[in-house]
Amino acid sequence: MTLADPIIVVPYDPIWALEFQEIGARMRQSLGDRATRIDHIGSSAIAGLAAKPVIDIQISVRALEPVNVYQQPLESLGYVYRAGNGERTKRYFREGTGMRRTHIHVREEGSFGEQFALLFRDYVRAMPNEASYYEEAKLRLMELYRDDRERYVDEKEPYIWDIMRRASSWSQETGWRPGISDM
């Protein structure tokens, strides 16, 4: 339990989209064609949805290795590589000291993880009832596990998978494919 970093979910702030545009443009300039996509993902990417005030960015690359291909450009912008991240299908970076809270998820283009994040975002954007369902769950879980980030994340997972079951059907019905990259 980490009392210094409680879970805080706040009402949607339209400034998040503008912040992503600014951050994403700097990333695009630094990474060039090393990044096949740069997308705003997570709850802050869904207009109207309450979220933790964190800008989640997914950078799609042709291959996760070698890391230095994208690590050096991201570090030149002040981001810190978190080599200890246990998720083997992505590389994770965070903001440096004094920077805006940003989580950077580097995933291989076409991978399950990359597609999952984009489908979840696009489906919840398209379905206001799903956004409400997810928001209610997050607010309830924040109240229960405000000081236990790991438990909050664990308890949120069934809601995400519940939404993704419906998103999968929706993707088949609509022929969903990721749109063009945000950056």
C-alpha positions as a Markdown table, in Angstrom:
| # | Residue | x | y | z |
|---|---|---|---|---|
| 1 | Met | 0.0 | 0.0 | 0.0 |
| 2 | Thr | 1.4 | 3.4 | -1.0 |
| 3 | Leu | -0.2 | 6.3 | 0.9 |
| 4 | Ala | 2.0 | 8.8 | -1.0 |
| 5 | Asp | 0.4 | 8.1 | -4.3 |
| 6 | Pro | -3.3 | 7.5 | -3.9 |
| 7 | Ile | -5.7 | 6.6 | -6.7 |
| 8 | Ile | -7.4 | 9.8 | -7.8 |
| 9 | Val | -10.1 | 9.7 | -10.6 |
| 10 | Val | -11.2 | 13.1 | -11.7 |
| 11 | Pro | -13.8 | 14.4 | -14.2 |
| 12 | Tyr | -12.7 | 14.5 | -17.8 |
| 13 | Asp | -10.6 | 17.5 | -18.7 |
| 14 | Pro | -10.5 | 18.5 | -22.4 |
| 15 | Ile | -7.0 | 19.8 | -21.8 |
| 16 | Trp | -5.8 | 16.2 | -21.8 |
| 17 | Ala | -6.3 | 15.9 | -25.6 |
| 18 | Leu | -4.3 | 19.1 | -26.1 |
| 19 | Glu | -1.5 | 17.9 | -23.8 |
| 20 | Phe | -1.4 | 14.6 | -25.8 |
| 21 | Gln | -1.1 | 16.6 | -29.1 |
| 22 | Glu | 1.8 | 18.6 | -27.7 |
| 23 | Ile | 3.6 | 15.6 | -26.2 |
| 24 | Gly | 2.9 | 13.4 | -29.2 |
| 25 | Ala | 4.2 | 16.0 | -31.7 |
| 26 | Arg | 7.5 | 16.1 | -29.8 |
| 27 | Met | 7.7 | 12.3 | -29.8 |
| 28 | Arg | 6.9 | 12.1 | -33.5 |
| 29 | Gln | 9.7 | 14.7 | -34.2 |
| 30 | Ser | 12.2 | 12.8 | -32.0 |
| 31 | Leu | 11.2 | 9.2 | -33.1 |
| 32 | Gly | 10.5 | 9.9 | -36.8 |
| 33 | Asp | 9.6 | 6.7 | -38.6 |
| 34 | Arg | 10.9 | 4.5 | -35.8 |
| 35 | Ala | 7.4 | 4.8 | -34.5 |
| 36 | Thr | 4.8 | 3.4 | -36.9 |
| 37 | Arg | 2.0 | 4.9 | -34.7 |
| 38 | Ile | 1.7 | 7.2 | -31.7 |
| 39 | Asp | -1.7 | 7.1 | -30.1 |
| 40 | His | -3.5 | 8.6 | -27.1 |
| 41 | Ile | -4.9 | 5.6 | -25.2 |
| 42 | Gly | -6.4 | 4.9 | -21.8 |
| 43 | Ser | -9.2 | 6.8 | -20.1 |
| 44 | Ser | -7.8 | 10.3 | -20.7 |
| 45 | Ala | -8.2 | 9.6 | -24.4 |
| 46 | Ile | -12.0 | 9.1 | -24.1 |
| 47 | Ala | -13.9 | 12.4 | -24.1 |
| 48 | Gly | -16.2 | 12.8 | -21.1 |
| 49 | Leu | -14.8 | 9.8 | -19.2 |
| 50 | Ala | -13.5 | 10.4 | -15.7 |
| 51 | Ala | -9.9 | 9.3 | -15.4 |
| 52 | Lys | -6.7 | 9.4 | -13.4 |
| 53 | Pro | -5.0 | 12.6 | -14.7 |
| 54 | Val | -2.4 | 10.6 | -16.6 |
| 55 | Ile | -1.7 | 10.9 | -20.3 |
| 56 | Asp | -1.2 | 7.3 | -21.6 |
| 57 | Ile | 0.6 | 7.1 | -24.9 |
| 58 | Gln | 1.1 | 4.0 | -27.0 |
| 59 | Ile | 4.0 | 4.0 | -29.4 |
| 60 | Ser | 3.9 | 1.2 | -32.0 |
| 61 | Val | 7.2 | 0.0 | -33.3 |
| 62 | Arg | 8.2 | -2.7 | -35.8 |
| 63 | Ala | 10.2 | -4.6 | -33.2 |
| 64 | Leu | 10.7 | -4.2 | -29.4 |
| 65 | Glu | 14.4 | -5.1 | -29.7 |
| 66 | Pro | 16.8 | -3.4 | -29.8 |
| 67 | Val | 15.3 | -1.0 | -27.2 |
| 68 | Asn | 17.9 | 1.7 | -27.8 |
| 69 | Val | 16.3 | 2.4 | -31.3 |
| 70 | Tyr | 13.5 | 4.3 | -29.4 |
| 71 | Gln | 14.9 | 4.5 | -25.9 |
| 72 | Gln | 17.5 | 7.2 | -26.9 |
| 73 | Pro | 15.0 | 9.5 | -28.6 |
| 74 | Leu | 12.5 | 9.2 | -25.7 |
| 75 | Glu | 15.2 | 9.8 | -23.1 |
| 76 | Ser | 16.3 | 12.9 | -25.1 |
| 77 | Leu | 12.8 | 14.2 | -24.3 |
| 78 | Gly | 13.2 | 13.5 | -20.6 |
| 79 | Tyr | 11.3 | 10.2 | -20.4 |
| 80 | Val | 12.7 | 7.4 | -18.2 |
| 81 | Tyr | 12.9 | 3.8 | -19.3 |
| 82 | Arg | 11.5 | 1.4 | -16.7 |
| 83 | Ala | 13.5 | -1.8 | -17.6 |
| 84 | Gly | 12.0 | -3.6 | -14.6 |
| 85 | Asn | 8.5 | -3.6 | -16.1 |
| 86 | Gly | 7.2 | -7.2 | -15.9 |
| 87 | Glu | 5.1 | -7.1 | -19.0 |
| 88 | Arg | 7.2 | -8.8 | -21.6 |
| 89 | Thr | 5.1 | -7.6 | -24.6 |
| 90 | Lys | 5.8 | -4.0 | -24.1 |
| 91 | Arg | 8.5 | -1.6 | -23.0 |
| 92 | Tyr | 7.5 | 1.1 | -20.5 |
| 93 | Phe | 8.6 | 4.7 | -20.0 |
| 94 | Arg | 7.5 | 7.3 | -17.5 |
| 95 | Glu | 7.9 | 11.0 | -17.2 |
| 96 | Gly | 11.2 | 12.4 | -15.8 |
| 97 | Thr | 11.4 | 14.6 | -12.7 |
| 98 | Gly | 9.2 | 17.7 | -12.9 |
| 99 | Met | 7.4 | 16.5 | -16.1 |
| 100 | Arg | 3.7 | 16.0 | -16.6 |
| 101 | Arg | 2.5 | 12.5 | -15.5 |
| 102 | Thr | 2.8 | 10.4 | -18.6 |
| 103 | His | 2.8 | 6.6 | -19.1 |
| 104 | Ile | 4.4 | 5.5 | -22.4 |
| 105 | His | 3.6 | 2.0 | -23.6 |
| 106 | Val | 5.9 | 0.8 | -26.5 |
| 107 | Arg | 4.3 | -2.2 | -28.3 |
| 108 | Glu | 5.0 | -4.1 | -31.4 |
| 109 | Glu | 2.8 | -3.1 | -34.3 |
| 110 | Gly | 0.0 | -5.6 | -34.9 |
| 111 | Ser | 0.5 | -7.3 | -31.5 |
| 112 | Phe | -2.4 | -8.3 | -29.3 |
| 113 | Gly | -1.5 | -5.6 | -26.8 |
| 114 | Glu | -1.4 | -2.9 | -29.3 |
| 115 | Gln | -4.7 | -3.9 | -30.9 |
| 116 | Phe | -6.3 | -4.4 | -27.4 |
| 117 | Ala | -5.6 | -0.8 | -26.3 |
| 118 | Leu | -6.8 | 0.7 | -29.6 |
| 119 | Leu | -10.0 | -1.4 | -29.7 |
| 120 | Phe | -10.9 | -0.7 | -26.1 |
| 121 | Arg | -10.4 | 3.1 | -26.7 |
| 122 | Asp | -12.4 | 3.1 | -30.0 |
| 123 | Tyr | -15.2 | 1.0 | -28.6 |
| 124 | Val | -15.7 | 3.0 | -25.4 |
| 125 | Arg | -15.6 | 6.2 | -27.5 |
| 126 | Ala | -18.3 | 4.9 | -29.7 |
| 127 | Met | -20.5 | 3.6 | -26.9 |
| 128 | Pro | -21.5 | 6.2 | -24.2 |
| 129 | Asn | -23.2 | 3.5 | -22.1 |
| 130 | Glu | -19.9 | 1.6 | -21.9 |
| 131 | Ala | -18.1 | 4.8 | -20.9 |
| 132 | Ser | -20.7 | 5.3 | -18.1 |
| 133 | Tyr | -20.3 | 1.6 | -17.0 |
| 134 | Tyr | -16.5 | 1.9 | -16.9 |
| 135 | Glu | -16.6 | 5.3 | -15.1 |
| 136 | Glu | -18.9 | 4.0 | -12.4 |
| 137 | Ala | -16.7 | 1.0 | -11.8 |
| 138 | Lys | -13.6 | 3.2 | -11.6 |
| 139 | Leu | -15.1 | 5.6 | -9.2 |
| 140 | Arg | -16.4 | 2.8 | -6.9 |
| 141 | Leu | -13.0 | 1.1 | -6.9 |
| 142 | Met | -11.2 | 4.4 | -6.2 |
| 143 | Glu | -13.3 | 4.8 | -3.1 |
| 144 | Leu | -12.6 | 1.2 | -2.0 |
| 145 | Tyr | -8.9 | 1.0 | -2.9 |
| 146 | Arg | -7.7 | 4.6 | -3.0 |
| 147 | Asp | -4.4 | 3.7 | -1.2 |
| 148 | Asp | -3.9 | 0.3 | -2.8 |
| 149 | Arg | -2.9 | 0.8 | -6.4 |
| 150 | Glu | -2.3 | -2.9 | -7.1 |
| 151 | Arg | -5.7 | -3.9 | -5.7 |
| 152 | Tyr | -7.4 | -1.1 | -7.7 |
| 153 | Val | -5.8 | -2.3 | -10.9 |
| 154 | Asp | -6.6 | -6.0 | -10.1 |
| 155 | Glu | -10.2 | -5.2 | -9.3 |
| 156 | Lys | -10.6 | -3.1 | -12.5 |
| 157 | Glu | -9.5 | -5.9 | -14.7 |
| 158 | Pro | -12.8 | -7.9 | -14.8 |
| 159 | Tyr | -14.7 | -4.7 | -15.9 |
| 160 | Ile | -12.2 | -4.2 | -18.7 |
| 161 | Trp | -12.6 | -7.8 | -19.9 |
| 162 | Asp | -16.4 | -7.5 | -19.7 |
| 163 | Ile | -16.2 | -4.5 | -22.0 |
| 164 | Met | -13.7 | -6.2 | -24.3 |
| 165 | Arg | -16.1 | -9.1 | -24.8 |
| 166 | Arg | -18.7 | -6.7 | -26.2 |
| 167 | Ala | -16.0 | -4.7 | -28.0 |
| 168 | Ser | -14.9 | -7.9 | -29.8 |
| 169 | Ser | -18.5 | -8.5 | -31.0 |
| 170 | Trp | -18.7 | -4.9 | -32.1 |
| 171 | Ser | -15.5 | -5.1 | -34.0 |
| 172 | Gln | -16.8 | -8.1 | -35.9 |
| 173 | Glu | -20.1 | -6.4 | -36.6 |
| 174 | Thr | -18.5 | -3.1 | -37.8 |
| 175 | Gly | -15.4 | -4.5 | -39.4 |
| 176 | Trp | -13.3 | -2.3 | -37.0 |
| 177 | Arg | -9.7 | -1.6 | -37.8 |
| 178 | Pro | -7.5 | 1.0 | -36.1 |
| 179 | Gly | -7.9 | 4.3 | -37.8 |
| 180 | Ile | -4.9 | 6.4 | -38.7 |
| 181 | Ser | -2.3 | 7.1 | -36.0 |
| 182 | Asp | -3.0 | 10.1 | -33.7 |
| 183 | Met | 0.5 | 11.3 | -34.6 |
